[in-house]
């Protein structure tokens, strides 16, 4: 697919796969493919959740229901560990949504890299990125929502005065107020930035490895060398795919846990003021 839209070289192939289907330019650019796949996966979560709710069985639950209940219990335990069993009602559903949604978006990276773009090309769509978390806008947008919730709970629990005191007197006390303001501001802003960049960096790197493996037989013709490179490509693809399953799951878990921790810190710190 890439060779039909570019000159067929390695650089062109990678650039093509890193280009979003978008409208607008600059700050007003919208990556349509990111929005489409994000909303489709979000809709899938809602659909499955609705079906599970309609078919709940308390006496003889099926395997899928048991698996779902296991995930729910796992997330609930993570929240209780951070909040001491006194978490607001929003936290557990938010953590569960983040875990599943981020995992599904990451899972798109396990689909053969040229499959969906090739189908889209056949329908006249020349550019398409199918992994929302490899678009920096997605992780940073999610991290920004977490940051806004953190500020909200800080203000709700500490009050405006208590929140301002955190900037004035943390971490070095009342004699270093200018330093405290700078340090605390950097600390607070670093949370959403690191949260988003960690997810983006790992997923972008994983997608890039799949591209590099695909380059082994890019534009190859039927020859003796193909008999060597193609089996090697299959082995490398399979090995990286198996390892990447761990990566996508770990990144979804880390994003969820850090969200819980950051929101929990707003409540824990309140006890010390």
C-alpha positions in Angstrom: 0.0 0.0 0.0 2.8 2.4 0.9 4.6 1.7 -2.3 1.6 2.8 -4.3 1.5 6.2 -2.6 5.2 6.9 -2.3 8.4 6.1 -4.2 8.7 2.8 -2.4 11.7 3.8 -0.3 12.2 3.1 3.4 11.9 6.7 4.4 8.8 7.3 2.3 7.2 4.1 3.8 7.8 5.2 7.4 6.7 8.8 6.7 3.6 7.6 5.1 2.7 5.4 8.1 3.4 8.3 10.5 1.0 10.6 8.7 -2.5 11.1 10.1 -5.7 11.5 8.1 -6.4 15.1 9.1 -8.2 18.3 8.3 -7.0 21.9 9.1 -3.5 23.1 9.8 -1.4 24.0 12.8 -3.2 24.3 16.1 -6.6 23.7 14.5 -5.6 20.5 12.8 -7.9 17.6 13.6 -6.6 14.0 13.2 -9.7 12.3 11.9 -8.4 8.8 12.2 -7.4 9.3 15.9 -10.9 10.6 16.7 -12.6 7.8 14.7 -10.8 4.9 16.2 -10.9 6.4 19.7 -14.6 6.8 19.6 -15.2 3.4 18.0 -13.2 1.7 20.8 -15.0 3.8 23.4 -18.3 2.8 21.8 -17.2 -0.9 21.9 -16.6 -0.6 25.6 -20.1 0.9 26.2 -21.7 -1.8 24.0 -20.0 -4.7 25.8 -20.7 -3.2 29.2 -24.4 -2.9 28.2 -24.6 -6.5 27.1 -22.9 -7.7 30.2 -25.3 -5.7 32.3 -28.3 -7.2 30.4 -27.0 -10.8 30.9 -25.7 -10.8 34.4 -26.0 -14.2 36.2 -25.4 -14.3 39.9 -25.6 -18.0 40.4 -23.9 -19.4 37.3 -21.7 -16.7 35.8 -20.0 -17.5 32.5 -16.2 -17.3 31.8 -16.5 -13.9 30.3 -18.4 -12.5 33.3 -15.9 -14.0 35.6 -13.1 -12.4 33.7 -14.9 -9.0 33.8 -15.5 -9.4 37.6 -11.8 -10.2 38.0 -10.8 -7.0 36.3 -13.4 -5.0 38.3 -12.0 -6.4 41.6 -8.4 -5.8 40.5 -9.2 -2.1 39.7 -11.2 -1.7 42.9 -8.3 -3.1 45.0 -5.9 -0.6 43.3 -8.2 2.3 44.3 -8.6 1.0 47.9 -4.8 0.7 48.3 -4.4 4.4 47.3 -7.4 5.9 49.1 -7.7 3.6 52.1 -11.2 2.6 51.2 -12.5 6.2 51.2 -12.3 7.0 47.5 -14.9 9.3 45.8 -17.4 7.4 43.7 -15.9 8.7 40.4 -12.4 7.2 40.9 -13.0 3.5 40.4 -15.1 3.9 37.2 -12.6 6.4 35.9 -9.7 4.0 36.6 -11.5 1.1 34.9 -12.4 3.2 31.9 -8.8 4.3 31.5 -7.4 0.8 31.9 -9.7 -0.8 29.2 -9.8 2.2 26.8 -6.0 2.6 26.8 -5.5 -1.1 26.4 -7.9 -1.3 23.5 -6.2 1.7 21.8 -2.8 0.1 22.4 -4.1 -3.3 21.1 -4.6 -1.7 17.6 -0.8 -1.8 17.3 -1.0 -5.6 17.2 -3.0 -5.6 14.0 -0.7 -6.1 10.9 0.6 -2.6 10.2 -0.5 -2.5 6.5 -3.9 -4.3 6.8 -6.3 -1.6 7.7 -4.4 1.2 5.8 -4.5 -1.0 2.7 -8.3 -1.5 3.0 -8.6 2.3 3.5 -6.4 2.9 0.5 -8.7 0.7 -1.6 -11.6 3.0 -0.5 -9.7 6.1 -1.5 -8.2 7.1 1.8 -4.4 7.6 1.3 -3.4 8.2 5.0 -4.6 6.3 8.1 -3.1 5.7 11.5 -5.0 3.2 13.5 -3.3 3.4 16.9 -4.7 6.5 18.7 -2.0 6.3 21.5 0.7 6.8 18.9 -0.8 10.3 18.2 0.7 12.6 20.9 -2.7 14.4 21.1 -4.4 11.4 22.6 -2.2 10.6 25.6 -1.7 14.3 26.4 -5.5 15.0 26.2 -6.1 12.1 28.6 -3.4 13.3 30.9 -4.8 16.8 30.8 -8.2 15.5 32.0 -6.4 13.7 34.9 -4.6 16.9 35.7 -7.8 18.9 35.8 -9.4 16.3 38.1 -6.4 16.5 40.3 -6.8 20.3 40.6 -10.5 19.9 41.2 -10.0 17.4 44.1 -7.2 19.5 45.6 -9.5 22.5 45.7 -12.5 20.4 46.9 -10.6 18.7 49.7 -8.1 21.4 50.8 -10.1 24.5 49.8 -8.6 27.4 47.8 -6.5 28.6 50.8 -5.1 25.1 51.5 -4.3 24.6 47.8 -2.4 27.9 47.6 -0.5 27.0 50.8 0.7 23.9 49.1 2.5 26.1 46.6 3.7 28.6 49.2 5.1 26.3 51.9 5.9 23.0 50.1 8.5 21.5 50.1 11.0 23.8 52.0 8.8 25.7 54.5 7.8 29.4 54.9 11.3 30.8 54.5 11.7 29.7 50.9 8.3 30.8 49.4 9.7 31.8 45.9 11.6 28.5 45.6 8.5 26.6 46.8 6.3 28.2 44.2 8.7 27.3 41.4 9.4 23.8 42.6 5.7 22.9 43.3 4.6 24.4 40.0 7.2 22.3 38.1 6.2 19.2 40.1 2.5 19.7 39.3 3.0 20.4 35.6 5.4 17.5 35.3 2.7 15.0 36.3 0.4 15.3 33.2 3.3 15.8 30.8 5.2 12.7 32.0 2.0 10.7 32.2 1.2 11.5 28.5 4.7 11.3 27.1 5.4 7.9 28.8 2.4 6.3 27.0 3.1 8.0 23.7 6.8 7.2 23.7 6.4 3.5 24.4 3.6 3.1 21.8 5.3 5.1 19.2 8.5 3.2 19.6 6.6 -0.1 19.4 4.9 0.9 16.2 8.2 2.0 14.7 9.7 -1.4 15.4 6.8 -3.0 13.5 7.6 -0.6 10.5 11.3 -1.5 10.6 10.5 -5.2 10.5 8.1 -4.7 7.6 10.9 -3.0 5.7 12.8 -6.3 5.4 10.6 -7.3 2.5 9.4 -3.9 1.3 9.3 -3.9 -2.5 10.9 -7.4 -2.7 10.3 -9.6 -5.7 10.1 -13.3 -5.8 13.7 -14.4 -5.6 16.1 -16.6 -3.5 16.7 -13.7 -1.1 13.0 -13.5 -0.4 13.1 -17.0 0.9 15.6 -15.9 3.5 14.1 -12.5 4.5 10.5 -13.4 4.6 10.8 -16.2 7.2 13.1 -13.9 9.2 10.4 -11.2 9.0 7.8 -13.6 10.3 9.9 -14.7 13.2 10.8 -11.2 14.2 7.2 -10.0 13.8 5.9 -12.8 16.0 8.6 -12.3 18.6 8.0 -8.5 18.8 4.2 -9.1 18.8 4.4 -11.4 21.8 6.6 -9.0 23.7 4.4 -6.0 22.7 1.4 -7.7 24.3 3.2 -7.1 27.6 4.1 -3.6 26.6 0.6 -2.5 25.8 -0.8 -4.1 28.9 1.9 -2.6 31.1 1.4 0.9 29.7 -2.4 0.7 30.2 -1.8 -0.4 33.8 0.8 2.3 34.5 -1.5 5.0 33.1 -4.3 3.8 35.3 -2.2 3.4 38.5 -0.6 6.9 38.1 -4.0 8.4 37.6 -5.2 6.8 40.9 -2.0 7.9 42.7 -2.2 11.5 41.5 -5.9 11.7 42.5 -5.1 10.0 45.8 -2.3 12.5 46.6 -4.9 15.3 46.6 -6.7 13.6 49.5 -3.7 12.3 51.4 -1.9 15.6 51.3 -5.0 17.2 52.7 -4.6 15.4 56.0 -1.3 17.2 56.6 -2.6 20.7 56.2 
